[in-house]
């Protein structure tokens, strides 16, 4: 288990191999969890600019409200069929309601290990209720070091909430439906001339070109870590951010490009 979106030159080649493996294993669902959602789009395969493969589910971790405010707005910009949150260890009450219409799965859990902080049951129930109101799948993973009554001993704490097991999973069929809906929406906007295909193609090629430049710089840094190369990489990152912004503007056309149809009732009891 690793965060494949770490900004380190020595993991660039491993990340490229991973994209190839994912493309060759469509029978597997890949859950990519990161604390760095801002790195996802610049580091993805250029072939996935329009949409990630349907077997790639993007997730970010959210421990408190500050991380929610920082990370979730970036996550929801990623064109994944399934976007999920790992709210663990949950360290305080968190309001996810501003983004739940763009999130499909929320996992909640407490902290384990030495100096673990207790998990307040009210925080868990609040997230459960938020998800239920928004029609979002909710999975309570574990209490962590302390159970619902505040008793320590993580092996015995379990994952029951108010005496019930909370175990839900996402339907792969609905993930496929989201891909279909997203494609249909884009083609409809093009047919209605709300999108400019030439502008989209040019912006997409710009992202690919700048991404290729970035990969070359990473390889150069891995061999010779010089101040000049580091400065070039910083310039490249700024150019890539602008390239992605233009691509999103082109995809939005005259108005905001709508989200794919909501995945309603995507949770099923295990």
C-alpha positions as a Markdown table, in Angstrom:
| # | Residue | x | y | z |
|---|---|---|---|---|
| 1 | Unk | 0.0 | 0.0 | 0.0 |
| 2 | Unk | 1.5 | 3.3 | -1.0 |
| 3 | Unk | 0.6 | 6.8 | -2.2 |
| 4 | Unk | 1.6 | 6.7 | -5.8 |
| 5 | Unk | 1.2 | 10.4 | -6.2 |
| 6 | Unk | 4.2 | 11.4 | -4.1 |
| 7 | Unk | 6.2 | 14.1 | -5.9 |
| 8 | Unk | 9.5 | 12.2 | -6.0 |
| 9 | Unk | 11.7 | 11.6 | -9.1 |
| 10 | Unk | 12.6 | 8.1 | -8.0 |
| 11 | Unk | 9.0 | 6.9 | -8.3 |
| 12 | Unk | 8.2 | 8.2 | -11.8 |
| 13 | Unk | 9.1 | 5.0 | -13.6 |
| 14 | Unk | 7.2 | 2.9 | -11.1 |
| 15 | Unk | 4.2 | 5.0 | -11.6 |
| 16 | Unk | 4.3 | 4.7 | -15.4 |
| 17 | Unk | 4.5 | 0.9 | -15.0 |
| 18 | Unk | 1.5 | 1.0 | -12.7 |
| 19 | Unk | -0.6 | 2.8 | -15.4 |
| 20 | Unk | 0.3 | 0.1 | -17.8 |
| 21 | Unk | -0.7 | -2.7 | -15.3 |
| 22 | Unk | -4.0 | -0.9 | -14.6 |
| 23 | Unk | -4.8 | -0.7 | -18.3 |
| 24 | Unk | -4.1 | -4.4 | -18.7 |
| 25 | Unk | -6.2 | -5.5 | -15.8 |
| 26 | Unk | -9.7 | -4.3 | -16.5 |
| 27 | Unk | -11.0 | -7.1 | -14.4 |
| 28 | Unk | -9.6 | -5.6 | -11.3 |
| 29 | Unk | -10.8 | -2.4 | -9.5 |
| 30 | Unk | -7.9 | -0.2 | -8.5 |
| 31 | Unk | -8.6 | 2.0 | -5.4 |
| 32 | Unk | -6.0 | 4.8 | -5.5 |
| 33 | Unk | -5.9 | 6.6 | -2.2 |
| 34 | Unk | -3.8 | 9.7 | -1.8 |
| 35 | Unk | -3.1 | 12.6 | 0.5 |
| 36 | Unk | -2.0 | 14.6 | -2.5 |
| 37 | Unk | -5.0 | 15.0 | -4.8 |
| 38 | Unk | -3.4 | 18.1 | -6.3 |
| 39 | Unk | -0.8 | 15.8 | -7.9 |
| 40 | Unk | -3.2 | 13.4 | -9.5 |
| 41 | Unk | -4.0 | 15.1 | -12.8 |
| 42 | Unk | -0.4 | 16.2 | -13.6 |
| 43 | Unk | 0.8 | 12.6 | -12.9 |
| 44 | Unk | -1.8 | 10.6 | -14.6 |
| 45 | Unk | -1.3 | 8.9 | -18.0 |
| 46 | Unk | -2.1 | 11.4 | -20.7 |
| 47 | Unk | -4.4 | 8.8 | -22.2 |
| 48 | Unk | -6.7 | 9.3 | -19.2 |
| 49 | Unk | -7.3 | 13.1 | -19.6 |
| 50 | Unk | -10.9 | 12.7 | -20.7 |
| 51 | Unk | -11.8 | 10.0 | -18.1 |
| 52 | Unk | -10.0 | 7.5 | -16.0 |
| 53 | Unk | -10.5 | 3.9 | -16.8 |
| 54 | Unk | -13.7 | 2.7 | -15.2 |
| 55 | Unk | -11.7 | 0.3 | -12.9 |
| 56 | Unk | -9.8 | 3.2 | -11.3 |
| 57 | Unk | -11.5 | 4.7 | -8.2 |
| 58 | Unk | -9.9 | 7.9 | -6.9 |
| 59 | Unk | -9.8 | 8.5 | -3.1 |
| 60 | Unk | -8.4 | 11.1 | -0.8 |
| 61 | Unk | -7.9 | 11.0 | 2.9 |
| 62 | Unk | -9.7 | 13.5 | 5.2 |
| 63 | Unk | -8.9 | 13.6 | 8.9 |
| 64 | Unk | -10.4 | 16.9 | 9.9 |
| 65 | Unk | -12.3 | 19.9 | 8.4 |
| 66 | Unk | -9.1 | 21.6 | 7.3 |
| 67 | Unk | -8.1 | 18.6 | 5.1 |
| 68 | Unk | -11.6 | 18.3 | 3.8 |
| 69 | Unk | -11.6 | 22.0 | 2.7 |
| 70 | Unk | -8.2 | 21.6 | 1.1 |
| 71 | Unk | -8.4 | 18.2 | -0.6 |
| 72 | Unk | -12.0 | 17.5 | -1.6 |
| 73 | Unk | -12.4 | 20.4 | -4.0 |
| 74 | Unk | -9.4 | 19.0 | -5.9 |
| 75 | Unk | -10.6 | 15.5 | -5.8 |
| 76 | Unk | -14.0 | 16.3 | -7.4 |
| 77 | Unk | -12.2 | 17.8 | -10.4 |
| 78 | Unk | -10.7 | 14.4 | -11.3 |
| 79 | Unk | -12.7 | 12.6 | -14.0 |
| 80 | Unk | -13.1 | 9.3 | -12.2 |
| 81 | Unk | -16.3 | 7.2 | -12.3 |
| 82 | Unk | -16.0 | 6.7 | -8.5 |
| 83 | Unk | -14.7 | 9.3 | -6.1 |
| 84 | Unk | -14.4 | 8.3 | -2.5 |
| 85 | Unk | -13.2 | 9.7 | 0.8 |
| 86 | Unk | -11.3 | 7.9 | 3.5 |
| 87 | Unk | -12.3 | 9.8 | 6.6 |
| 88 | Unk | -9.8 | 8.1 | 8.9 |
| 89 | Unk | -8.6 | 8.6 | 11.5 |
| 90 | Unk | -11.5 | 10.9 | 12.1 |
| 91 | Unk | -10.2 | 13.5 | 14.6 |
| 92 | Unk | -13.1 | 16.0 | 14.8 |
| 93 | Unk | -16.5 | 16.7 | 13.5 |
| 94 | Unk | -16.5 | 17.2 | 9.7 |
| 95 | Unk | -19.0 | 18.7 | 7.4 |
| 96 | Unk | -18.9 | 17.0 | 4.0 |
| 97 | Unk | -22.2 | 18.3 | 2.7 |
| 98 | Unk | -20.8 | 20.9 | 0.3 |
| 99 | Unk | -19.2 | 18.1 | -1.8 |
| 100 | Unk | -21.3 | 15.0 | -1.3 |
| 101 | Unk | -23.2 | 15.5 | -4.6 |
| 102 | Unk | -19.9 | 14.7 | -6.3 |
| 103 | Unk | -18.7 | 11.9 | -4.0 |
| 104 | Unk | -19.9 | 8.3 | -4.2 |
| 105 | Unk | -18.4 | 6.5 | -1.2 |
| 106 | Unk | -17.3 | 7.6 | 2.3 |
| 107 | Unk | -15.3 | 5.4 | 4.6 |
| 108 | Unk | -15.0 | 6.3 | 8.3 |
| 109 | Unk | -12.7 | 5.0 | 11.0 |
| 110 | Unk | -11.0 | 5.7 | 14.2 |
| 111 | Unk | -7.3 | 5.8 | 15.2 |
| 112 | Unk | -5.3 | 2.8 | 16.4 |
| 113 | Unk | -1.9 | 2.4 | 18.0 |
| 114 | Unk | 0.2 | 4.2 | 20.6 |
| 115 | Unk | -1.2 | 7.5 | 21.7 |
| 116 | Unk | -4.4 | 7.0 | 19.6 |
| 117 | Unk | -7.1 | 9.6 | 20.1 |
| 118 | Unk | -10.6 | 8.5 | 20.9 |
| 119 | Unk | -13.3 | 8.7 | 18.2 |
| 120 | Unk | -16.4 | 10.6 | 19.3 |
| 121 | Unk | -19.5 | 8.5 | 18.2 |
| 122 | Unk | -21.4 | 11.8 | 17.5 |
| 123 | Unk | -18.9 | 12.5 | 14.7 |
| 124 | Unk | -19.5 | 9.2 | 13.1 |
| 125 | Unk | -23.3 | 9.4 | 13.3 |
| 126 | Unk | -23.2 | 12.9 | 11.8 |
| 127 | Unk | -21.2 | 11.6 | 8.8 |
| 128 | Unk | -23.6 | 8.6 | 8.5 |
| 129 | Unk | -26.6 | 11.0 | 8.5 |
| 130 | Unk | -25.0 | 13.3 | 5.9 |
| 131 | Unk | -24.3 | 10.4 | 3.6 |
| 132 | Unk | -27.8 | 9.0 | 4.1 |
| 133 | Unk | -29.4 | 12.4 | 3.2 |
| 134 | Unk | -27.2 | 12.7 | 0.1 |
| 135 | Unk | -27.7 | 9.1 | -1.1 |
| 136 | Unk | -24.0 | 8.4 | -0.7 |
| 137 | Unk | -22.6 | 5.0 | 0.3 |
| 138 | Unk | -21.3 | 4.9 | 3.9 |
| 139 | Unk | -18.9 | 2.4 | 5.4 |
| 140 | Unk | -17.9 | 2.5 | 9.0 |
| 141 | Unk | -14.6 | 0.6 | 9.1 |
| 142 | Unk | -13.6 | 0.5 | 12.8 |
| 143 | Unk | -13.7 | 2.3 | 16.1 |
| 144 | Unk | -9.9 | 2.1 | 16.4 |
| 145 | Unk | -8.3 | 2.0 | 19.8 |
| 146 | Unk | -11.5 | 3.0 | 21.6 |
| 147 | Unk | -15.0 | 1.5 | 21.2 |
| 148 | Unk | -18.3 | 3.4 | 21.2 |
| 149 | Unk | -18.3 | 3.5 | 25.0 |
| 150 | Unk | -14.8 | 4.8 | 25.2 |
| 151 | Unk | -13.2 | 1.5 | 26.3 |
| 152 | Unk | -9.7 | 0.8 | 25.0 |
| 153 | Unk | -8.5 | -2.4 | 23.3 |
| 154 | Unk | -8.6 | -2.2 | 19.5 |
| 155 | Unk | -8.9 | -5.9 | 19.0 |
| 156 | Unk | -12.3 | -6.0 | 20.7 |
| 157 | Unk | -13.7 | -2.6 | 19.5 |
| 158 | Unk | -15.1 | -3.8 | 16.2 |
| 159 | Unk | -17.0 | -1.7 | 13.7 |
| 160 | Unk | -20.6 | -1.8 | 15.0 |
| 161 | Unk | -22.4 | 1.5 | 15.2 |
| 162 | Unk | -25.4 | 1.7 | 17.5 |
| 163 | Unk | -25.3 | -2.1 | 17.7 |
| 164 | Unk | -25.4 | -2.6 | 13.9 |
| 165 | Unk | -22.7 | -3.5 | 11.4 |
| 166 | Unk | -22.2 | -0.9 | 8.8 |
| 167 | Unk | -20.8 | -2.5 | 5.7 |
| 168 | Unk | -21.5 | -1.2 | 2.2 |
| 169 | Unk | -19.8 | -1.6 | -1.2 |
| 170 | Unk | -20.1 | 0.1 | -4.6 |
| 171 | Unk | -21.7 | -1.6 | -7.6 |
| 172 | Unk | -19.3 | -2.0 | -10.5 |
| 173 | Unk | -22.3 | -1.8 | -12.9 |
| 174 | Unk | -23.1 | 1.7 | -11.6 |
| 175 | Unk | -19.5 | 2.8 | -12.2 |
| 176 | Unk | -19.9 | 1.7 | -15.8 |
| 177 | Unk | -23.1 | 3.6 | -16.0 |
| 178 | Unk | -21.4 | 6.8 | -14.8 |
| 179 | Unk | -18.8 | 6.5 | -17.7 |
| 180 | Unk | -21.7 | 6.1 | -20.2 |
| 181 | Unk | -23.5 | 9.1 | -18.8 |
| 182 | Unk | -20.4 | 11.3 | -18.9 |
| 183 | Unk | -19.7 | 10.3 | -22.5 |
| 184 | Unk | -23.3 | 11.0 | -23.5 |
| 185 | Unk | -23.3 | 14.4 | -21.9 |
| 186 | Unk | -20.1 | 15.5 | -23.7 |
| 187 | Unk | -21.3 | 14.3 | -27.1 |
| 188 | Unk | -24.6 | 16.1 | -26.6 |
| 189 | Unk | -22.8 | 19.4 | -25.8 |
| 190 | Unk | -20.6 | 19.0 | -28.9 |
| 191 | Unk | -23.7 | 18.3 | -31.1 |
| 192 | Unk | -25.4 | 21.4 | -29.7 |
| 193 | Unk | -22.2 | 23.4 | -30.5 |
| 194 | Unk | -21.7 | 24.3 | -26.9 |
| 195 | Unk | -18.2 | 22.8 | -27.1 |
| 196 | Unk | -15.5 | 23.6 | -29.6 |
| 197 | Unk | -13.8 | 20.2 | -30.6 |
| 198 | Unk | -10.8 | 22.0 | -32.1 |
| 199 | Unk | -10.2 | 23.9 | -28.9 |
| 200 | Unk | -10.5 | 20.8 | -26.8 |
| 201 | Unk | -8.1 | 18.9 | -29.1 |
| 202 | Unk | -5.5 | 21.7 | -28.9 |
| 203 | Unk | -5.8 | 22.0 | -25.1 |
| 204 | Unk | -5.6 | 18.2 | -24.7 |
| 205 | Unk | -2.4 | 18.1 | -26.9 |
| 206 | Unk | -0.9 | 21.0 | -24.8 |
| 207 | Unk | -1.4 | 19.0 | -21.6 |
| 208 | Unk | 0.2 | 15.9 | -23.2 |
| 209 | Unk | 3.2 | 17.9 | -24.4 |
| 210 | Unk | 3.8 | 19.6 | -21.1 |
| 211 | Unk | 3.3 | 16.2 | -19.3 |
| 212 | Unk | 6.0 | 14.6 | -21.5 |
| 213 | Unk | 8.3 | 17.5 | -20.7 |
| 214 | Unk | 7.7 | 16.9 | -17.0 |
| 215 | Unk | 8.5 | 13.2 | -17.3 |
| 216 | Unk | 11.8 | 14.1 | -19.0 |
| 217 | Unk | 12.7 | 16.5 | -16.3 |
| 218 | Unk | 11.9 | 13.9 | -13.6 |
| 219 | Unk | 14.3 | 11.5 | -15.3 |
| 220 | Unk | 16.9 | 14.2 | -15.6 |
| 221 | Unk | 16.6 | 15.0 | -11.8 |
| 222 | Unk | 16.9 | 11.4 | -11.0 |
| 223 | Unk | 20.3 | 11.3 | -12.6 |
| 224 | Unk | 21.6 | 14.8 | -11.9 |
| 225 | Unk | 19.8 | 16.8 | -9.2 |
| 226 | Unk | 20.9 | 20.4 | -10.1 |
| 227 | Unk | 19.3 | 23.7 | -9.1 |
| 228 | Unk | 18.7 | 24.5 | -12.8 |
| 229 | Unk | 16.7 | 21.3 | -13.3 |
| 230 | Unk | 14.8 | 22.0 | -10.1 |
| 231 | Unk | 13.9 | 25.5 | -11.4 |
| 232 | Unk | 12.8 | 24.1 | -14.8 |
| 233 | Unk | 10.6 | 21.6 | -13.0 |
| 234 | Unk | 8.9 | 24.4 | -11.0 |
| 235 | Unk | 8.3 | 26.3 | -14.3 |
| 236 | Unk | 6.9 | 23.2 | -15.9 |
| 237 | Unk | 4.5 | 22.6 | -13.0 |
| 238 | Unk | 3.1 | 26.1 | -13.4 |
| 239 | Unk | 2.7 | 25.5 | -17.2 |
| 240 | Unk | 1.0 | 22.2 | -16.5 |
| 241 | Unk | -1.5 | 23.7 | -14.1 |
| 242 | Unk | -2.4 | 26.4 | -16.7 |
| 243 | Unk | -2.7 | 23.7 | -19.4 |
| 244 | Unk | -5.1 | 21.7 | -17.3 |
| 245 | Unk | -7.1 | 24.8 | -16.6 |
| 246 | Unk | -7.4 | 25.6 | -20.3 |
| 247 | Unk | -8.4 | 22.0 | -21.0 |
| 248 | Unk | -11.2 | 22.2 | -18.3 |
| 249 | Unk | -12.4 | 25.5 | -19.7 |
| 250 | Unk | -12.5 | 24.0 | -23.2 |
| 251 | Unk | -14.4 | 21.0 | -21.9 |
| 252 | Unk | -16.9 | 23.3 | -20.2 |
| 253 | Unk | -17.7 | 25.3 | -23.3 |
| 254 | Unk | -20.2 | 28.1 | -23.0 |
| 255 | Unk | -21.4 | 26.9 | -19.5 |
| 256 | Unk | -20.3 | 24.6 | -16.8 |
| 257 | Unk | -20.0 | 21.1 | -18.0 |
| 258 | Unk | -22.5 | 19.1 | -15.9 |
| 259 | Unk | -21.6 | 16.3 | -13.6 |
| 260 | Unk | -22.5 | 12.8 | -14.8 |
| 261 | Unk | -25.8 | 11.6 | -13.6 |
| 262 | Unk | -25.7 | 10.9 | -9.9 |
| 263 | Unk | -25.1 | 7.3 | -8.9 |
| 264 | Unk | -28.2 | 6.8 | -6.9 |
| 265 | Unk | -28.6 | 3.8 | -4.7 |
| 266 | Unk | -25.0 | 2.7 | -5.3 |
| 267 | Unk | -24.6 | 1.0 | -2.0 |
| 268 | Unk | -25.5 | -2.6 | -1.5 |
| 269 | Unk | -25.4 | -4.5 | 1.8 |
| 270 | Unk | -22.5 | -6.9 | 1.9 |
